[in-house]
């Protein structure tokens, strides 16, 4: 069983790996390093609580087939309860007033395209897997925060405060920043970022449906921004509304009944009636770390990159980061500074190229479709028509989205 909160006994402890951030990406990475028989410390804000799953879902990730396979390989997939994930077999996209372009698992001779999973379930499954595997290689500190790092050639010395405001010091051969878009690790490693804020915001609305669980997720492009439907289990679904910041702000102030009416008037017709359960909004940003490593420090997930969530590829990029890093660290001598840095540079080259490509594709779709300009509208019509008429093009697009 993983070691429990060590906040009172961390003075001068040493670990092969220290991971800051034990969310969906960080916790699964810890499971992978445990398989490599490396000692790991995960510093996370709060201990995951199974009671989280008793609440209606709000934050949901679209996990593609590549990510499913990788999560299985590190033992974190089977512990996701069926009630917390919804398999989808079809994906559709279209511009308002035009024909749908639909992709299906059957076309690809696949069992399904992916799963929509609440974020808490993904995180909890990783902790459950570690406990089931009786991994004494992974320790946790909950509520701690780091204040300084010394990035040396022979180790990284980390100092910080526990949740009880006690000073701690640990040293490690590799420090991983998996602490999100506002990464403290990235800041302390003196790694800069480039990027921008989009002019739109995203509004996520959880609904309770009075219709059967759907096997399709879809997205309609409108001049004001995309509108998407994500099916979930247990009679829930998630609606995603992209629009101007002022419009989203106004929507947040509506009563549930008024918001429901706005959805009916704006979204494509849903299969049946529904009720508003909860909602939240967040700004759309693009951030790219200038480099993914510095000495013995490396970044994964949102700490390294955030992209437009248009196709739900963010967490999948994070899992690809993990898979690449684990592969490079498998046979790497962490004590050998030159060899380690060489491996981390290879990681940066591989993962940054993939992230920039995905960011560019998402931005291209965003700018191409989120407007009502006549020339672009014509180009969109041609593009979608070609996708519908050339099966090889459709298959290439969907295979990329699935991570193949």
Secondary structure, DSSP 8 states (H G I E B T S, - for coil): --EEE-TTS-TTEEEEEEEE--SHHHHHHHHHHHHTT--EEEEESS---GGGGGS---SEEEEEHHHHHHHHHTT-STTS-GGGEEEE-EEEEEETTS--EEEEHHHHT-S-SEEEEEHHHHHHHHHHHHHHTT-TTEEEEES-EEEEEEE-SS-EEEEEE-TTS-EEEEEEEEEEE-S-TT-HHHHHTT--EEEEEEEEEEEEEEEEESS---SEEEEEE-TT--EEEEE-STTEEEEEEEEEHHHHHHHHTS-HHHHHHHHHHHS---SS-EEEEEEEEEEEEEEEES-SEETTEEE-GGGTEE--GGGS-HHHHHHHHHHHHHHHHTT--TT-HHHHHHHHHHHHHHHHHHHHHHHHHHHHHHHHHSS--HHHHHHHHHHHHHHHH-HHHHHHHHHHHHT-
